[in-house]
């Protein structure tokens, strides 16, 4: 048991970073494509964190049927897992939002990096 992972590094890596990360990337992209506000990334990220904790508890803890022996209710590991998932979702949200702004409004905005855009200059000479 470590500060970041509960059972082992590989369980944390594959379940939270790989599987949860893919789900978070899809969630962030979907929210940006629907023009939803960023606070929904936080709300849905918290819900995805709950499901990730449930999978950790149900699949990899020693006593999966006894919630008092496992750490399904650990706020520390819930916070770590949720923070990782929200980071992935935020990256996908911002990349998708920057792309949308520059593709949908090419006369107003131009890309200034992978996560940002800026107003086009009036004189392009």
N, C-alpha and C positions, 0 to 999 in steps of 0.2 A: 504494500500500500504506500503510495507516494502522495505528494501534495497535489499533483495534477491528475494522476490516474488512480483508480480504485483497486483493480485487481492486477493488471499488468499494463505495460506500455503498449503492447501489440493489440490488446483488447480496446484500449482507448483510441489507438491510432485507426484501426479498421472500423470500429463501430461509430465513433464520434467524428473523427477527421474525414475518413473516406465516405462512409455511407451517409452519415449526418451532414457532411460537407456538401455532397452532391445534392441532397434534399434541400439544403439551405441555399445553394446556388440557384436551384430551380425556383424556390420560393421567392428569393430576392428579384430574380428576373421577371417572374410572373407579376409581382406587385408593381414593378416599374413599368411593365408593358401596359398595365391597366391604369397607370397614372395615380396610384394610391399614395397617400402621404407616408413619409418615412416612419412615423410612429407605428404603423402597422407592421413594419419589419420587426420592431421590438416586441410587439404583442404576439405575432405568429412565431417569432424566434423563441419566446418564452414557452409557448405551447409545444414547439418542436423539442425544446429542452426536456420537457416532461416526458415525451415519448422516448427520447434517448435514455433518460434515467430508467424508465420502465424496461427497456431492452437490456440495459446493463444488469439490472436487478433480476430479470426473468431468465436471462441466458447464462450469466457468468458468475453470479454469486453462489456461495456454498449452500445456503438454505433458501432456495427461491420461493418456497411456499410459506415461509414464516417471515413476515415483514418486520418483525421486531429484532430478528437476528441479522438481517441484511441492512444495507444502508440506502434503501430506496428513498428515505426521508432526509438524507444528508443534504443540507443546504449548501455546504461547501462544494461537493461534487456536482450538484445541480448548477451552481453558479459557474463553475469551470466549464462544464459541458455547454451550457447556454451561451456563455461568452464566446466560445469557439464557433458555435453555430451562427450567432449574430454577426460575428466578424465576416464569415463567408457570405452570409446573406447581404450584408451591407456593401461588400465589394461588388457582388453581382448587381445589386440595385443601382449603385452609382455608375457602374460601367454601362449598364443598359440605359439609364436615364441620360447620360452624356451622349450616347449614340442616338437616342430618340430625338433629343433637342437639335442635334446637328443635321439629322436626316430629314426631320419633319419641317424644320425652319431653316433651310440653308441660306436664305437671304438675310437672316438676323444673327445666326450664331455659327461659329466655327470651332472646331476641336482645339483645345489647348493642352491636351494630355489624355491619358486613358480615363481619368475620373472627372474631368472638368471641360467646360466650354466657355467661350467669351463672345462678346458682341463683335460682329464683323466691323471692320473699319470702314468708314464712309468712302474713303479714297483708297482704292486698291492698286494704285500706280506705283 
